[in-house]
Amino acid sequence: MRFDLDEQQRAFQDAVVDYLRAECPMNRALAPHENGEPDFALWRGLMELGIGGMVVPEEYGGLGLGLLDLAVVAEPVGRYAMPGPFFEHALATLAITIAGTDEQKARWLPALVTGELRATVAFAEAKGEWTADSWSLDGDGELSGRKQYVLHAEGVDLILVGLKGGALGVVEGNAAGVELTPVPSTDAGRTLAHVAFNQVRFERLALAAGENVVDAGLILLAADAFGGASHSVHLAVEYSKEREQFGQAIGAFQAVKHQLADMALMVEPCIGLYWYAAHMFDTAPVAAHEAAALAKAHITEVYPKITRRMIEAHGGIGYTWEYGAHVWLKRALFDQAYLGMPQSHRARIATMSGW
């Protein structure tokens, strides 16, 4: 039995790390918070690396890999708090891969793999319901209704919409009757909008795979959160080696050592949660429901705690806008809220366990 990533998975992850280390330094992650402009260039770079085709079968231009392979490249996206699309495009692509007809896959997947088309997902409804069993929007060839908190909806080519009964539909982003209302986002690197559908034509995917697609989203968010949390520990450790007080690095003080050790102990065990959930999704999807909910609930709860401690470890500079430590805190709060708060997923786990 294997308990670690294989060489191919490590290679993909390292390629994304190398790309984002070079192209997404802290000031790049901070830029959307300063200028309010979305950053699509980094996403295009990932598409050029082949990340858009991770889970897509080879016959449609992809690599034919699993969710675990996609999740381990989502981790460095979170590590560097990469602004712009990634999560929602990857999730929409996965949904079409597992639920679309052969004709739908042939029409959309090759362009989604290369980034010629960009996709997003629309799940949340009026009261912030995210899970497939709460979706009520539906129609016979046409949609009328509203979805909330849709990521990077401006200029998107395809919108994957959650429908009643866990069904999924695809709407063209520029279709007549689609209206966008931008809304503030905690993380300016991820823009949000409410989307109204007014008798909009849509195509229904063949399988009602909404529950599985949401599971995949929970796992990808957990991977993003783990990447950000582990990087927050790294930032705190590196600063403690450089910052001097009373003639020595602050990392030499016992109180700081204990804080850094506590942070590492909170974060490192989390990696197994999202690895296991992704592995279960690939090998036993029905059994993955609880694992996905647990990974999302726990890791996205840990992440904000770690970022706050990271900011504290930086002292005064940690609270300045220019340094950018707040970018990871805002990403942490976004990851925690998107697709449902930790307590909602713990309640789902209790229900699934028959408690």
C-alpha atoms as a printed R data frame, in Angstrom:
    type eleno elety resid chain resno       x      y       z
1   ATOM     1    CA   MET     A     1   0.000  0.000   0.000
2   ATOM     2    CA   ARG     A     2   1.326  3.426  -0.977
3   ATOM     3    CA   PHE     A     3   1.088  6.321   1.499
4   ATOM     4    CA   ASP     A     4   2.886  9.041  -0.468
5   ATOM     5    CA   LEU     A     5   2.671 10.785  -3.824
6   ATOM     6    CA   ASP     A     6   4.322  9.053  -6.762
7   ATOM     7    CA   GLU     A     7   7.076 10.554  -8.908
8   ATOM     8    CA   GLN     A     8   4.665 11.835 -11.538
9   ATOM     9    CA   GLN     A     9   2.509 13.628  -8.979
10  ATOM    10    CA   ARG     A    10   5.588 15.176  -7.389
11  ATOM    11    CA   ALA     A    11   6.798 16.288 -10.813
12  ATOM    12    CA   PHE     A    12   3.511 18.018 -11.628
13  ATOM    13    CA   GLN     A    13   3.445 19.702  -8.244
14  ATOM    14    CA   ASP     A    14   7.069 20.821  -8.569
15  ATOM    15    CA   ALA     A    15   6.366 22.263 -12.030
16  ATOM    16    CA   VAL     A    16   3.541 24.403 -10.646
17  ATOM    17    CA   VAL     A    17   5.671 25.421  -7.654
18  ATOM    18    CA   ASP     A    18   8.507 26.498  -9.949
19  ATOM    19    CA   TYR     A    19   6.118 28.452 -12.168
20  ATOM    20    CA   LEU     A    20   4.365 30.278  -9.328
21  ATOM    21    CA   ARG     A    21   7.560 30.911  -7.376
22  ATOM    22    CA   ALA     A    22   8.850 32.783 -10.413
23  ATOM    23    CA   GLU     A    23   5.616 34.411 -11.584
24  ATOM    24    CA   CYS     A    24   3.603 34.991  -8.400
25  ATOM    25    CA   PRO     A    25   5.726 36.660  -5.712
26  ATOM    26    CA   MET     A    26   3.941 38.383  -2.863
27  ATOM    27    CA   ASN     A    27   3.488 41.651  -4.756
28  ATOM    28    CA   ARG     A    28   1.715 39.788  -7.594
29  ATOM    29    CA   ALA     A    29  -0.677 38.173  -5.114
30  ATOM    30    CA   LEU     A    30  -1.245 41.581  -3.513
31  ATOM    31    CA   ALA     A    31  -1.878 43.454  -6.780
32  ATOM    32    CA   PRO     A    32  -5.644 42.718  -7.174
33  ATOM    33    CA   HIS     A    33  -6.216 43.959  -3.624
34  ATOM    34    CA   GLU     A    34  -4.613 47.250  -4.640
35  ATOM    35    CA   ASN     A    35  -5.892 47.819  -8.178
36  ATOM    36    CA   GLY     A    36  -9.130 45.824  -8.144
37  ATOM    37    CA   GLU     A    37  -8.255 44.161 -11.445
38  ATOM    38    CA   PRO     A    38  -8.530 40.378 -11.965
39  ATOM    39    CA   ASP     A    39  -5.370 38.551 -13.022
40  ATOM    40    CA   PHE     A    40  -5.928 36.005 -15.797
41  ATOM    41    CA   ALA     A    41  -2.328 35.710 -16.983
42  ATOM    42    CA   LEU     A    42  -1.300 33.241 -14.276
43  ATOM    43    CA   TRP     A    43  -4.229 30.972 -15.126
44  ATOM    44    CA   ARG     A    44  -3.221 31.037 -18.795
45  ATOM    45    CA   GLY     A    45   0.273 30.027 -17.759
46  ATOM    46    CA   LEU     A    46  -1.108 27.033 -15.890
47  ATOM    47    CA   MET     A    47  -3.096 26.049 -18.968
48  ATOM    48    CA   GLU     A    48   0.124 26.166 -20.999
49  ATOM    49    CA   LEU     A    49   1.696 23.788 -18.463
50  ATOM    50    CA   GLY     A    50  -1.113 21.313 -19.177
51  ATOM    51    CA   ILE     A    51  -2.869 21.705 -15.826
52  ATOM    52    CA   GLY     A    52  -6.202 22.308 -17.564
53  ATOM    53    CA   GLY     A    53  -6.230 18.735 -18.812
54  ATOM    54    CA   MET     A    54  -5.254 16.869 -15.651
55  ATOM    55    CA   VAL     A    55  -8.551 14.991 -15.242
56  ATOM    56    CA   VAL     A    56  -9.635 15.037 -18.887
57  ATOM    57    CA   PRO     A    57  -9.318 11.799 -20.908
58  ATOM    58    CA   GLU     A    58  -6.534 11.674 -23.481
59  ATOM    59    CA   GLU     A    59  -9.013 11.441 -26.361
60  ATOM    60    CA   TYR     A    60 -10.103 15.010 -25.567
61  ATOM    61    CA   GLY     A    61  -6.588 16.382 -25.214
62  ATOM    62    CA   GLY     A    62  -6.078 15.753 -21.521
63  ATOM    63    CA   LEU     A    63  -3.842 13.575 -19.368
64  ATOM    64    CA   GLY     A    64  -6.461 11.172 -18.042
65  ATOM    65    CA   LEU     A    65  -5.400 11.494 -14.401
66  ATOM    66    CA   GLY     A    66  -7.420 11.578 -11.182
67  ATOM    67    CA   LEU     A    67  -8.607 14.145  -8.680
68  ATOM    68    CA   LEU     A    68  -5.626 13.456  -6.407
69  ATOM    69    CA   ASP     A    69  -3.319 14.569  -9.224
70  ATOM    70    CA   LEU     A    70  -5.353 17.755  -9.639
71  ATOM    71    CA   ALA     A    71  -5.483 18.381  -5.886
72  ATOM    72    CA   VAL     A    72  -1.708 18.210  -5.464
73  ATOM    73    CA   VAL     A    73  -1.305 21.012  -8.034
74  ATOM    74    CA   ALA     A    74  -4.101 22.986  -6.333
75  ATOM    75    CA   GLU     A    75  -1.918 22.986  -3.226
76  ATOM    76    CA   PRO     A    76   0.788 25.332  -4.646
77  ATOM    77    CA   VAL     A    77  -1.956 27.527  -6.125
78  ATOM    78    CA   GLY     A    78  -3.027 28.081  -2.532
79  ATOM    79    CA   ARG     A    79   0.553 28.255  -1.318
80  ATOM    80    CA   TYR     A    80   1.225 31.353  -3.403
81  ATOM    81    CA   ALA     A    81  -2.342 32.717  -3.047
82  ATOM    82    CA   MET     A    82  -2.500 32.844  -6.835
83  ATOM    83    CA   PRO     A    83  -5.065 35.424  -7.944
84  ATOM    84    CA   GLY     A    84  -7.420 34.781 -10.835
85  ATOM    85    CA   PRO     A    85  -9.319 31.702 -12.000
86  ATOM    86    CA   PHE     A    86  -8.270 28.152 -11.319
87  ATOM    87    CA   PHE     A    87 -10.550 26.389  -8.863
88  ATOM    88    CA   GLU     A    88 -13.834 26.997 -10.656
89  ATOM    89    CA   HIS     A    89 -12.429 26.242 -14.123
90  ATOM    90    CA   ALA     A    90 -10.935 22.975 -12.900
91  ATOM    91    CA   LEU     A    91 -14.196 22.023 -11.191
92  ATOM    92    CA   ALA     A    92 -16.362 22.792 -14.227
93  ATOM    93    CA   THR     A    93 -13.993 20.820 -16.453
94  ATOM    94    CA   LEU     A    94 -14.174 17.858 -14.082
95  ATOM    95    CA   ALA     A    95 -17.978 18.047 -14.035
96  ATOM    96    CA   ILE     A    96 -18.250 17.869 -17.822
97  ATOM    97    CA   THR     A    97 -15.713 15.035 -17.839
98  ATOM    98    CA   ILE     A    98 -17.709 12.860 -15.459
99  ATOM    99    CA   ALA     A    99 -21.272 13.886 -16.357
100 ATOM   100    CA   GLY     A   100 -21.324 15.037 -19.982
101 ATOM   101    CA   THR     A   101 -22.398 13.074 -23.033
102 ATOM   102    CA   ASP     A   102 -19.755 12.038 -25.557
103 ATOM   103    CA   GLU     A   103 -20.911 14.860 -27.816
104 ATOM   104    CA   GLN     A   104 -20.706 17.441 -25.007
105 ATOM   105    CA   LYS     A   105 -17.262 16.264 -24.018
106 ATOM   106    CA   ALA     A   106 -16.009 16.431 -27.596
107 ATOM   107    CA   ARG     A   107 -17.431 19.933 -28.023
108 ATOM   108    CA   TRP     A   108 -16.178 21.544 -24.826
109 ATOM   109    CA   LEU     A   109 -13.316 19.639 -23.231
110 ATOM   110    CA   PRO     A   110 -10.528 20.225 -25.795
111 ATOM   111    CA   ALA     A   111 -11.030 24.002 -25.554
112 ATOM   112    CA   LEU     A   112 -11.279 23.887 -21.746
113 ATOM   113    CA   VAL     A   113  -8.000 21.959 -21.607
114 ATOM   114    CA   THR     A   114  -6.099 24.618 -23.547
115 ATOM   115    CA   GLY     A   115  -7.817 27.600 -21.960
116 ATOM   116    CA   GLU     A   116  -9.446 28.633 -25.230
117 ATOM   117    CA   LEU     A   117 -12.669 28.445 -23.217
118 ATOM   118    CA   ARG     A   118 -12.911 29.487 -19.563
119 ATOM   119    CA   ALA     A   119 -15.581 28.020 -17.297
120 ATOM   120    CA   THR     A   120 -17.016 28.672 -13.854
121 ATOM   121    CA   VAL     A   121 -19.531 27.023 -11.526
122 ATOM   122    CA   ALA     A   122 -22.804 28.390 -10.095
123 ATOM   123    CA   PHE     A   123 -24.037 26.493  -7.044
124 ATOM   124    CA   ALA     A   124 -25.187 28.737  -4.175
125 ATOM   125    CA   GLU     A   125 -28.817 29.862  -4.042
126 ATOM   126    CA   ALA     A   126 -30.816 32.452  -2.099
127 ATOM   127    CA   LYS     A   127 -29.986 31.354   1.442
128 ATOM   128    CA   GLY     A   128 -26.418 30.351   0.660
129 ATOM   129    CA   GLU     A   129 -27.195 26.667   0.118
130 ATOM   130    CA   TRP     A   130 -24.211 25.036  -1.559
131 ATOM   131    CA   THR     A   131 -24.855 21.312  -1.530
132 ATOM   132    CA   ALA     A   132 -26.584 19.445  -4.357
133 ATOM   133    CA   ASP     A   133 -29.569 18.375  -2.272
134 ATOM   134    CA   SER     A   134 -30.462 22.043  -1.679
135 ATOM   135    CA   TRP     A   135 -30.534 23.203  -5.308
136 ATOM   136    CA   SER     A   136 -33.963 24.224  -6.600
137 ATOM   137    CA   LEU     A   137 -33.211 25.905  -9.929
138 ATOM   138    CA   ASP     A   138 -34.481 23.885 -12.898
139 ATOM   139    CA   GLY     A   139 -36.123 24.160 -16.278
140 ATOM   140    CA   ASP     A   140 -37.050 22.396 -19.485
141 ATOM   141    CA   GLY     A   141 -34.441 23.755 -21.885
142 ATOM   142    CA   GLU     A   142 -34.607 27.225 -20.291
143 ATOM   143    CA   LEU     A   143 -33.510 28.534 -16.903
144 ATOM   144    CA   SER     A   144 -35.076 31.322 -14.893
145 ATOM   145    CA   GLY     A   145 -33.693 32.035 -11.459
146 ATOM   146    CA   ARG     A   146 -30.606 33.160  -9.620
147 ATOM   147    CA   LYS     A   147 -27.319 31.793  -8.370
148 ATOM   148    CA   GLN     A   148 -25.044 33.557  -5.894
149 ATOM   149    CA   TYR     A   149 -21.303 33.988  -5.392
150 ATOM   150    CA   VAL     A   150 -20.204 32.821  -8.815
151 ATOM   151    CA   LEU     A   151 -16.438 33.034  -9.279
152 ATOM   152    CA   HIS     A   152 -14.944 35.102 -12.108
153 ATOM   153    CA   ALA     A   153 -18.242 35.279 -13.979
154 ATOM   154    CA   GLU     A   154 -17.316 38.390 -15.982
155 ATOM   155    CA   GLY     A   155 -16.298 37.349 -19.504
156 ATOM   156    CA   VAL     A   156 -16.627 33.619 -18.788
157 ATOM   157    CA   ASP     A   157 -17.474 31.305 -21.691
158 ATOM   158    CA   LEU     A   158 -19.351 28.533 -19.862
159 ATOM   159    CA   ILE     A   159 -21.268 28.464 -16.574
160 ATOM   160    CA   LEU     A   160 -21.846 25.065 -15.001
161 ATOM   161    CA   VAL     A   161 -25.109 25.395 -13.066
162 ATOM   162    CA   GLY     A   162 -26.295 23.177 -10.210
163 ATOM   163    CA   LEU     A   163 -29.901 22.075 -10.796
164 ATOM   164    CA   LYS     A   164 -32.664 20.423  -8.787
165 ATOM   165    CA   GLY     A   165 -31.966 16.846  -7.819
166 ATOM   166    CA   GLY     A   166 -28.212 17.200  -8.219
167 ATOM   167    CA   ALA     A   167 -28.436 17.610 -11.990
168 ATOM   168    CA   LEU     A   168 -26.019 19.860 -13.849
169 ATOM   169    CA   GLY     A   169 -26.511 22.187 -16.773
170 ATOM   170    CA   VAL     A   170 -24.245 24.329 -18.937
171 ATOM   171    CA   VAL     A   171 -25.045 27.917 -19.934
172 ATOM   172    CA   GLU     A   172 -23.002 30.018 -22.325
173 ATOM   173    CA   GLY     A   173 -21.688 33.040 -20.483
174 ATOM   174    CA   ASN     A   174 -22.744 35.480 -23.199
175 ATOM   175    CA   ALA     A   175 -26.210 33.969 -23.691
176 ATOM   176    CA   ALA     A   176 -29.188 36.298 -23.859
177 ATOM   177    CA   GLY     A   177 -30.820 36.654 -20.472
178 ATOM   178    CA   VAL     A   178 -27.687 36.207 -18.338
179 ATOM   179    CA   GLU     A   179 -27.256 39.163 -15.980
180 ATOM   180    CA   LEU     A   180 -24.315 39.667 -13.622
181 ATOM   181    CA   THR     A   181 -24.255 41.695 -10.417
182 ATOM   182    CA   PRO     A   182 -20.725 42.044  -8.991
183 ATOM   183    CA   VAL     A   183 -20.504 41.581  -5.213
184 ATOM   184    CA   PRO     A   184 -17.607 42.248  -2.826
185 ATOM   185    CA   SER     A   185 -15.203 39.380  -2.220
186 ATOM   186    CA   THR     A   186 -13.133 38.851   0.905
187 ATOM   187    CA   ASP     A   187 -10.313 37.765  -1.401
188 ATOM   188    CA   ALA     A   188  -9.890 40.375  -4.140
189 ATOM   189    CA   GLY     A   189  -7.895 37.827  -6.123
190 ATOM   190    CA   ARG     A   190 -11.157 35.919  -6.621
191 ATOM   191    CA   THR     A   191 -13.969 38.079  -7.977
192 ATOM   192    CA   LEU     A   192 -17.602 37.200  -7.259
193 ATOM   193    CA   ALA     A   193 -20.965 37.957  -8.837
194 ATOM   194    CA   HIS     A   194 -24.598 37.013  -8.436
195 ATOM   195    CA   VAL     A   195 -25.940 35.632 -11.709
196 ATOM   196    CA   ALA     A   196 -29.573 35.933 -12.804
197 ATOM   197    CA   PHE     A   197 -30.940 33.691 -15.553
198 ATOM   198    CA   ASN     A   198 -33.925 35.062 -17.429
199 ATOM   199    CA   GLN     A   199 -35.286 32.357 -19.739
200 ATOM   200    CA   VAL     A   200 -31.747 31.353 -20.668
201 ATOM   201    CA   ARG     A   201 -31.144 28.353 -22.908
202 ATOM   202    CA   PHE     A   202 -29.045 25.614 -21.313
203 ATOM   203    CA   GLU     A   203 -27.854 22.067 -21.928
204 ATOM   204    CA   ARG     A   204 -28.390 19.422 -19.292
205 ATOM   205    CA   LEU     A   205 -25.487 17.045 -18.664
206 ATOM   206    CA   ALA     A   206 -26.237 13.347 -18.907
207 ATOM   207    CA   LEU     A   207 -25.576 12.363 -15.277
208 ATOM   208    CA   ALA     A   208 -26.909 13.936 -12.086
209 ATOM   209    CA   ALA     A   209 -23.430 14.105 -10.593
210 ATOM   210    CA   GLY     A   210 -23.865 17.256  -8.540
211 ATOM   211    CA   GLU     A   211 -23.035 15.634  -5.195
212 ATOM   212    CA   ASN     A   212 -19.784 14.214  -6.549
213 ATOM   213    CA   VAL     A   213 -18.825 17.527  -8.161
214 ATOM   214    CA   VAL     A   214 -19.379 19.365  -4.864
215 ATOM   215    CA   ASP     A   215 -17.219 16.736  -3.137
216 ATOM   216    CA   ALA     A   216 -14.462 17.471  -5.642
217 ATOM   217    CA   GLY     A   217 -14.835 21.180  -4.935
218 ATOM   218    CA   LEU     A   218 -14.510 20.604  -1.183
219 ATOM   219    CA   ILE     A   219 -11.328 18.619  -1.751
220 ATOM   220    CA   LEU     A   220  -9.787 21.236  -4.036
221 ATOM   221    CA   LEU     A   221 -10.560 23.965  -1.509
222 ATOM   222    CA   ALA     A   222  -8.986 21.832   1.221
223 ATOM   223    CA   ALA     A   223  -5.857 21.439  -0.915
224 ATOM   224    CA   ASP     A   224  -5.748 25.190  -1.548
225 ATOM   225    CA   ALA     A   225  -6.138 25.834   2.186
226 ATOM   226    CA   PHE     A   226  -3.401 23.379   3.103
227 ATOM   227    CA   GLY     A   227  -1.033 25.043   0.635
228 ATOM   228    CA   GLY     A   228  -1.774 28.475   2.071
229 ATOM   229    CA   ALA     A   229  -1.503 27.318   5.675
230 ATOM   230    CA   SER     A   230   1.820 25.554   5.122
231 ATOM   231    CA   HIS     A   231   3.181 28.632   3.335
232 ATOM   232    CA   SER     A   232   2.042 30.829   6.224
233 ATOM   233    CA   VAL     A   233   4.136 28.674   8.555
234 ATOM   234    CA   HIS     A   234   7.069 29.039   6.143
235 ATOM   235    CA   LEU     A   235   6.691 32.845   6.048
236 ATOM   236    CA   ALA     A   236   6.642 33.023   9.848
237 ATOM   237    CA   VAL     A   237   9.696 30.790  10.212
238 ATOM   238    CA   GLU     A   238  11.721 32.684   7.630
239 ATOM   239    CA   TYR     A   239  10.896 36.037   9.195
240 ATOM   240    CA   SER     A   240  11.843 34.767  12.648
241 ATOM   241    CA   LYS     A   241  15.285 33.879  11.288
242 ATOM   242    CA   GLU     A   242  15.814 37.357   9.834
243 ATOM   243    CA   ARG     A   243  14.243 39.720  12.372
244 ATOM   244    CA   GLU     A   244  16.610 40.598  15.197
245 ATOM   245    CA   GLN     A   245  15.760 41.918  18.627
246 ATOM   246    CA   PHE     A   246  18.147 42.402  21.564
247 ATOM   247    CA   GLY     A   247  21.031 41.340  19.363
248 ATOM   248    CA   GLN     A   248  19.659 37.998  18.134
249 ATOM   249    CA   ALA     A   249  17.080 36.562  15.761
250 ATOM   250    CA   ILE     A   250  13.618 36.441  17.328
251 ATOM   251    CA   GLY     A   251  13.429 32.758  16.405
252 ATOM   252    CA   ALA     A   252  15.884 32.098  19.229
253 ATOM   253    CA   PHE     A   253  13.333 33.174  21.858
254 ATOM   254    CA   GLN     A   254  11.458 30.333  23.474
255 ATOM   255    CA   ALA     A   255   8.021 31.934  23.127
256 ATOM   256    CA   VAL     A   256   8.496 32.367  19.384
257 ATOM   257    CA   LYS     A   257   9.843 28.823  19.011
258 ATOM   258    CA   HIS     A   258   6.767 27.444  20.744
259 ATOM   259    CA   GLN     A   259   4.425 29.484  18.574
260 ATOM   260    CA   LEU     A   260   6.111 28.299  15.381
261 ATOM   261    CA   ALA     A   261   6.131 24.687  16.567
262 ATOM   262    CA   ASP     A   262   2.429 24.869  17.436
263 ATOM   263    CA   MET     A   263   1.673 26.260  13.979
264 ATOM   264    CA   ALA     A   264   3.562 23.451  12.267
265 ATOM   265    CA   LEU     A   265   1.823 20.823  14.404
266 ATOM   266    CA   MET     A   266  -1.572 22.235  13.486
267 ATOM   267    CA   VAL     A   267  -0.848 22.215   9.758
268 ATOM   268    CA   GLU     A   268   1.296 19.246   8.802
269 ATOM   269    CA   PRO     A   269  -1.119 16.445   9.782
270 ATOM   270    CA   CYS     A   270  -3.779 18.034   7.562
271 ATOM   271    CA   ILE     A   271  -2.101 16.882   4.371
272 ATOM   272    CA   GLY     A   272  -3.378 13.350   4.871
273 ATOM   273    CA   LEU     A   273  -6.979 14.574   5.055
274 ATOM   274    CA   TYR     A   274  -7.083 15.998   1.563
275 ATOM   275    CA   TRP     A   275  -4.887 13.254   0.077
276 ATOM   276    CA   TYR     A   276  -7.190 10.587   1.504
277 ATOM   277    CA   ALA     A   277 -10.356 12.383   0.404
278 ATOM   278    CA   ALA     A   278  -9.033 12.765  -3.146
279 ATOM   279    CA   HIS     A   279  -7.914  9.130  -3.214
280 ATOM   280    CA   MET     A   280 -11.375  8.019  -2.098
281 ATOM   281    CA   PHE     A   281 -12.977 10.213  -4.754
282 ATOM   282    CA   ASP     A   282 -10.885  8.457  -7.398
283 ATOM   283    CA   THR     A   283 -11.394  4.926  -6.102
284 ATOM   284    CA   ALA     A   284 -14.697  4.865  -4.163
285 ATOM   285    CA   PRO     A   285 -16.724  8.042  -4.876
286 ATOM   286    CA   VAL     A   286 -19.686  7.120  -2.661
287 ATOM   287    CA   ALA     A   287 -17.389  6.634   0.311
288 ATOM   288    CA   ALA     A   288 -15.743  9.999  -0.400
289 ATOM   289    CA   HIS     A   289 -18.678 12.110   0.822
290 ATOM   290    CA   GLU     A   290 -17.627 12.084   4.472
291 ATOM   291    CA   ALA     A   291 -13.893 12.341   3.706
292 ATOM   292    CA   ALA     A   292 -14.432 15.389   1.475
293 ATOM   293    CA   ALA     A   293 -16.606 17.134   4.067
294 ATOM   294    CA   LEU     A   294 -14.091 16.406   6.842
295 ATOM   295    CA   ALA     A   295 -11.107 17.655   4.822
296 ATOM   296    CA   LYS     A   296 -12.900 20.873   3.909
297 ATOM   297    CA   ALA     A   297 -14.210 21.483   7.425
298 ATOM   298    CA   HIS     A   298 -10.976 20.864   9.294
299 ATOM   299    CA   ILE     A   299  -8.356 22.362   6.980
300 ATOM   300    CA   THR     A   300 -10.302 25.529   6.187
301 ATOM   301    CA   GLU     A   301 -10.867 26.010   9.923
302 ATOM   302    CA   VAL     A   302  -7.157 25.645  10.670
303 ATOM   303    CA   TYR     A   303  -6.075 28.002   7.873
304 ATOM   304    CA   PRO     A   304  -7.403 31.314   9.326
305 ATOM   305    CA   LYS     A   305  -5.935 30.467  12.735
306 ATOM   306    CA   ILE     A   306  -2.524 29.904  11.167
307 ATOM   307    CA   THR     A   307  -2.608 33.111   9.125
308 ATOM   308    CA   ARG     A   308  -3.463 35.162  12.202
309 ATOM   309    CA   ARG     A   309  -0.524 33.634  14.058
310 ATOM   310    CA   MET     A   310   1.705 34.244  11.047
311 ATOM   311    CA   ILE     A   311   0.755 37.929  11.066
312 ATOM   312    CA   GLU     A   312   1.449 38.111  14.811
313 ATOM   313    CA   ALA     A   313   4.872 36.514  14.316
314 ATOM   314    CA   HIS     A   314   5.751 39.306  11.887
315 ATOM   315    CA   GLY     A   315   5.037 41.962  14.494
316 ATOM   316    CA   GLY     A   316   4.362 45.450  13.153
317 ATOM   317    CA   ILE     A   317   5.233 44.669   9.538
318 ATOM   318    CA   GLY     A   318   2.659 41.878   9.514
319 ATOM   319    CA   TYR     A   319  -0.127 44.423   9.939
320 ATOM   320    CA   THR     A   320   0.975 46.689   7.086
321 ATOM   321    CA   TRP     A   321  -0.854 46.662   3.761
322 ATOM   322    CA   GLU     A   322   2.347 46.743   1.721
323 ATOM   323    CA   TYR     A   323   3.851 43.558   3.135
324 ATOM   324    CA   GLY     A   324   0.905 41.451   2.003
325 ATOM   325    CA   ALA     A   325   0.535 38.952   4.848
326 ATOM   326    CA   HIS     A   326  -3.148 39.853   4.881
327 ATOM   327    CA   VAL     A   327  -3.549 38.275   1.431
328 ATOM   328    CA   TRP     A   328  -3.268 34.803   2.998
329 ATOM   329    CA   LEU     A   329  -5.702 35.707   5.783
330 ATOM   330    CA   LYS     A   330  -8.247 36.849   3.212
331 ATOM   331    CA   ARG     A   331  -7.717 33.714   1.122
332 ATOM   332    CA   ALA     A   332  -8.171 31.658   4.296
333 ATOM   333    CA   LEU     A   333 -11.490 33.321   5.105
334 ATOM   334    CA   PHE     A   334 -12.636 32.804   1.509
335 ATOM   335    CA   ASP     A   335 -11.718 29.113   1.524
336 ATOM   336    CA   GLN     A   336 -13.507 28.690   4.830
337 ATOM   337    CA   ALA     A   337 -16.779 30.214   3.590
338 ATOM   338    CA   TYR     A   338 -16.944 29.061  -0.038
339 ATOM   339    CA   LEU     A   339 -19.034 25.888  -0.534
340 ATOM   340    CA   GLY     A   340 -20.151 26.120   3.093
341 ATOM   341    CA   MET     A   341 -18.699 26.840   6.508
342 ATOM   342    CA   PRO     A   342 -16.971 24.097   8.549
343 ATOM   343    CA   GLN     A   343 -19.905 23.711  10.942
344 ATOM   344    CA   SER     A   344 -22.292 23.001   8.077
345 ATOM   345    CA   HIS     A   345 -20.067 20.207   6.809
346 ATOM   346    CA   ARG     A   346 -19.636 18.756  10.286
347 ATOM   347    CA   ALA     A   347 -23.429 18.667  10.533
348 ATOM   348    CA   ARG     A   348 -23.511 16.812   7.190
349 ATOM   349    CA   ILE     A   349 -20.939 14.315   8.482
350 ATOM   350    CA   ALA     A   350 -23.101 13.711  11.566
351 ATOM   351    CA   THR     A   351 -26.131 13.098   9.378
352 ATOM   352    CA   MET     A   352 -24.245 10.759   7.052
353 ATOM   353    CA   SER     A   353 -22.938  8.852  10.076
354 ATOM   354    CA   GLY     A   354 -26.419  8.496  11.539
355 ATOM   355    CA   TRP     A   355 -25.620 10.443  14.711
